[in-house]
């Protein structure tokens, strides 16, 4: 028989081997189809069985499930199976007895599966996680709700209560009863608040370059494949294809440019005004990126985002700001301005700019 590499050369194709890797890939392709083509109750039962039997672990299904995490249904403490974001709780069942929290907590029945797909911890939730997003109209908090939320267990308890106050979901009576008057000060909805634009000097340039080059050597290519619609995926160096989830890149960008005082707001890198997350768009510096690098994202308010998108369409202007990033001399600054148009600049933290600079040089 002809060796595999000779056959590949003759037919100019890659020939799959029916080995362990092939078997894992076949299993995970079927797993992806199961998640994409069935109702949530069936998906939940099947995934729970596969996890408890060890099938998911045996076939290295972690990356497949992680790519489809938003479509994986789990059961909450109210016994409802849905695809909303749920969280792990290390307290005994019944410790949190209000519905607003029980609908967020993973049921003990599927706790192992939830840990396997990296569900977050309840203690670290933010207002955006807890806000009643499954109702047509938000309901005011009750006294029990406030007592449970105003608990040292929650790392961001004050931020959560401030969010409900900002959306007028805490009555004046309850504000007075629980001494929550302080929530009215420094409201995070006040975009005129004087926050300090974040600075992050480059501490170890050698370490940064090493990390970026290592990531570049294993870069994942962004590709488009026909399904029921064209979707973007990333193709890893070993040929594995994973659905492109821009949420992770968005959250990373928002965190980079949040004021030190609060993570609920984010700076626009052009006008330098702070906005709530829903009024911030995350754009790619490149017009049509070929490879997936989260560092290539910038945060812009809605107005500046539209302006930048129009500017990015101009090849000449785009090439100029890309060259400016490549050639800027990063010394001991905490933040750096890059000109992108007449009288307009993009402001970066020095560390973020150094990462982008290294990626562009390697490309």
C-alpha positions in Angstrom: 0.0 0.0 0.0 1.1 3.5 -0.7 2.1 5.5 2.5 -0.3 8.1 3.7 1.9 11.1 2.9 2.4 9.8 -0.7 -1.3 9.5 -1.3 -1.8 13.0 0.1 0.8 14.4 -2.3 -0.7 12.7 -5.3 -4.3 13.8 -4.6 -3.3 17.1 -2.9 -5.7 16.4 0.0 -5.4 15.7 3.7 -6.4 12.1 4.5 -8.0 11.5 7.9 -6.7 8.6 9.9 -9.2 6.5 11.9 -7.3 7.0 15.1 -8.2 8.3 18.5 -8.0 12.0 17.3 -10.4 11.1 14.4 -12.8 9.4 16.8 -12.8 12.4 19.2 -13.5 14.8 16.3 -16.3 12.6 15.0 -17.9 12.4 18.4 -17.6 16.2 19.0 -19.1 16.9 15.5 -22.1 14.9 16.5 -22.2 16.6 19.9 -22.3 20.0 18.2 -25.1 18.8 16.0 -27.0 17.6 19.0 -26.8 21.0 20.6 -27.7 23.0 17.5 -30.6 20.9 16.3 -32.6 19.9 19.4 -34.8 21.5 22.0 -33.3 22.5 25.3 -34.9 19.8 27.5 -33.5 17.0 25.2 -30.1 18.7 25.0 -30.0 19.0 28.8 -30.9 15.3 29.4 -28.4 14.1 26.8 -25.5 16.3 28.0 -26.1 15.4 31.7 -26.1 11.7 30.8 -22.9 12.1 28.7 -21.2 14.0 31.5 -22.2 11.6 34.3 -21.1 8.6 32.1 -17.7 10.2 31.4 -18.3 10.4 27.6 -17.5 14.1 27.5 -14.3 13.8 29.4 -13.2 10.7 27.4 -13.7 12.5 24.0 -12.1 15.8 25.1 -15.3 17.7 24.5 -14.4 20.7 26.7 -13.5 23.1 23.8 -16.6 22.1 21.8 -18.8 22.8 24.8 -17.0 26.0 25.6 -17.6 27.3 22.0 -21.3 26.5 22.4 -21.6 27.6 26.0 -24.4 30.1 25.3 -26.6 27.3 23.8 -26.1 24.8 26.6 -29.1 24.5 28.8 -28.8 24.0 32.6 -31.3 23.6 35.4 -31.6 26.3 38.1 -32.7 25.9 41.7 -36.3 26.6 40.7 -36.1 23.5 38.5 -36.3 25.4 35.3 -34.1 24.3 32.4 -33.0 27.2 30.2 -30.0 28.6 28.3 -29.5 31.7 30.5 -26.3 32.3 32.3 -26.2 30.3 35.6 -23.7 30.4 38.5 -22.3 27.9 41.0 -23.0 28.5 44.6 -21.0 27.0 47.5 -23.7 27.6 50.1 -26.2 25.0 51.2 -29.5 24.7 49.3 -31.9 27.2 50.7 -29.3 29.7 51.9 -30.5 32.0 49.2 -34.3 31.8 49.3 -35.4 34.6 47.0 -36.4 33.9 43.4 -34.1 36.6 42.0 -31.1 34.5 43.1 -32.5 31.0 42.9 -33.1 31.4 39.2 -29.4 32.2 38.8 -28.0 29.3 40.8 -27.1 26.0 39.2 -29.2 23.0 40.4 -27.2 20.4 42.3 -28.3 17.9 39.7 -26.1 19.4 37.0 -23.4 21.0 39.2 -20.7 18.8 37.8 -21.6 19.6 34.2 -21.7 23.3 35.1 -18.2 23.1 36.6 -17.0 21.3 33.5 -18.1 24.1 31.2 -16.6 26.8 33.5 -19.7 28.4 34.9 -18.8 31.4 37.1 -19.2 31.7 40.9 -22.4 33.3 42.3 -20.3 35.4 44.7 -18.7 37.3 41.7 -21.9 38.3 39.8 -22.5 41.8 38.6 -25.7 43.8 38.2 -25.8 42.8 34.5 -25.9 39.1 35.5 -28.7 39.4 38.1 -31.0 41.9 36.4 -34.3 40.3 35.5 -33.8 39.8 31.8 -36.4 37.0 31.4 -39.3 39.3 32.2 -41.1 41.8 29.9 -41.1 44.4 32.7 -38.7 44.8 35.6 -40.2 44.5 39.0 -39.1 46.5 42.1 -37.0 44.7 44.7 -38.7 43.4 47.8 -37.4 43.7 51.3 -36.3 40.0 51.2 -34.4 40.7 47.9 -32.5 43.6 49.4 -31.6 41.6 52.6 -30.2 38.7 50.5 -28.3 41.0 48.1 -26.9 43.2 50.8 -24.8 40.3 51.9 -21.0 40.2 52.4 -21.1 36.9 50.4 -21.3 39.0 47.2 -18.1 40.7 46.1 -20.0 43.3 44.1 -23.0 43.8 46.5 -22.9 47.6 46.4 -22.6 47.7 42.6 -25.6 45.4 42.3 -27.8 47.5 44.6 -26.6 50.7 42.9 -27.7 49.2 39.5 -31.2 48.5 40.8 -31.3 52.0 42.3 -30.2 53.6 39.0 -33.1 51.7 37.2 -35.5 53.0 39.9 -36.3 49.5 41.2 -35.8 50.2 44.9 -38.6 52.1 46.6 -37.9 55.2 48.8 -39.3 53.3 51.8 -36.8 50.4 51.4 -34.0 52.9 50.8 -34.7 54.5 54.1 -35.5 51.2 55.9 -32.1 49.6 55.0 -30.1 52.9 55.1 -29.3 52.7 51.4 -29.3 56.5 50.9 -25.6 56.3 49.9 -26.6 54.7 46.6 -27.8 58.1 45.4 -24.2 59.5 45.6 -21.8 59.1 42.6 -24.5 57.5 40.5 -22.8 55.4 37.8 -25.4 56.8 35.3 -23.7 60.2 35.6 -21.5 60.3 32.5 -20.0 63.7 33.5 -18.3 62.0 36.5 -14.6 62.8 36.4 -12.8 59.5 36.1 -9.2 59.0 35.3 -8.3 57.3 32.0 -6.5 54.0 32.9 -2.7 53.9 32.6 -0.7 50.8 32.3 3.0 51.2 31.6 4.9 48.3 30.0 6.6 46.5 33.0 8.4 43.7 31.2 8.8 44.2 27.5 10.7 40.9 27.0 7.9 38.9 28.7 5.2 40.7 26.6 7.1 40.1 23.3 7.6 36.4 24.2 3.9 36.0 25.0 2.7 37.7 21.8 5.2 35.7 19.6 4.1 32.5 21.2 0.5 33.3 20.5 1.4 34.4 17.0 3.1 31.1 16.3 -0.2 29.3 17.3 -2.5 31.9 15.7 -6.1 30.9 14.9 -7.4 31.9 11.5 -10.8 33.4 11.1 -12.8 31.6 8.4 -16.3 31.6 7.1 -18.2 28.4 6.5 -21.8 27.9 5.1 -24.3 26.6 7.5 -27.9 27.8 7.7 -26.1 31.2 7.4 -22.5 32.3 7.1 -20.8 32.3 10.5 -17.3 33.2 11.5 -15.2 30.5 13.1 -11.6 30.3 14.1 -9.4 27.6 12.7 -6.6 26.6 15.1 -3.1 25.6 14.0 -4.0 21.9 14.2 -7.0 22.4 11.9 -9.8 22.4 14.6 -12.7 24.7 13.9 -14.4 26.5 16.8 -17.3 29.0 16.6 -16.0 32.5 17.1 -17.3 34.0 20.3 -16.7 37.7 20.3 -18.1 38.1 23.8 -14.9 37.1 25.4 -12.9 39.7 23.3 -15.6 42.3 24.1 -15.4 41.7 27.9 -11.6 41.8 27.8 -11.7 45.1 25.9 -14.3 46.7 28.3 -12.2 45.6 31.3 -9.0 47.1 29.8 -10.6 50.6 29.6 -12.8 50.6 32.7 -12.0 53.4 35.3 -10.3 52.1 38.4 -13.3 53.3 40.4 -15.8 51.0 38.7 -16.0 48.2 36.1 -19.6 49.2 35.2 -18.3 52.0 32.9 -15.8 52.1 30.0 -13.8 54.8 28.4 -14.2 55.6 24.7 -10.7 55.6 23.3 -11.5 58.6 21.0 -13.6 61.1 22.9 -12.3 59.7 26.3 -15.8 60.0 27.8 -17.1 57.2 30.1 -20.2 55.3 29.0 -22.2 52.3 30.4 -21.4 49.0 28.6 -24.5 49.1 26.5 -23.4 52.4 25.0 -19.9 51.0 24.1 -19.0 49.2 20.9 -15.9 47.1 20.5 -14.3 47.5 17.1 -11.4 45.8 15.4 -8.5 47.9 14.2 -8.4 46.0 11.0 -11.1 46.1 8.3 -11.3 42.4 7.6 -9.0 40.6 10.0 -7.6 37.3 8.9 -6.6 36.0 12.3 -8.2 36.1 15.7 -6.3 38.3 18.2 -8.5 39.8 21.0 -5.8 42.5 21.6 -6.8 44.1 18.2 -10.0 45.4 19.7 -10.7 49.0 20.8 -13.6 50.4 22.8 -15.6 53.3 21.3 -18.9 55.1 22.2 -21.7 54.8 19.6 -20.9 58.1 17.9 -17.1 57.5 17.7 -17.7 53.9 16.6 -19.6 55.0 13.5 -16.9 57.6 12.8 -14.1 55.1 13.1 -15.9 52.5 11.0 -16.2 55.0 8.2 -12.6 56.0 8.6 -11.4 52.4 8.6 -13.0 51.9 5.1 -10.5 54.4 3.8 -7.4 52.3 2.9 -5.0 55.3 3.0 -6.1 56.4 6.4 -6.2 52.9 7.8 -2.7 52.2 6.6 -1.5 55.5 8.2 -2.7 54.7 11.7 -1.5 51.1 11.4 2.0 52.4 10.5 1.8 55.0 13.4 1.1 52.1 15.8 4.0 50.1 14.4 6.5 52.9 14.7 5.5 54.6 17.9 8.3 54.6 20.5 6.8 53.2 23.8 8.9 54.3 26.7 7.7 54.7 30.3 4.3 56.3 29.5 1.1 54.9 31.0 -1.0 55.9 28.0 -0.3 56.9 24.5 -2.2 58.9 21.8 -2.1 57.6 18.2 -3.3 60.0 15.4 -6.0 58.4 13.2 -7.3 61.5 11.3 -6.9 65.3 11.4 -7.3 66.4 15.0 -8.5 62.9 16.1 -6.5 60.4 18.1 -7.0 57.0 19.7 -5.8 56.7 23.2 -4.3 53.4 24.4 -2.8 52.1 27.6 0.9 51.5 26.9 0.6 47.8 27.6 -2.3 47.3 25.2 -0.5 49.4 22.5 2.7 47.3 22.9 0.7 44.1 22.4 -0.9 45.5 19.2 2.4 46.8 18.0 4.1 43.4 18.4 1.2 41.6 16.6 1.4 44.1 13.7 5.1 43.7 13.4 4.9 39.9 13.3 2.2 40.1 10.6 
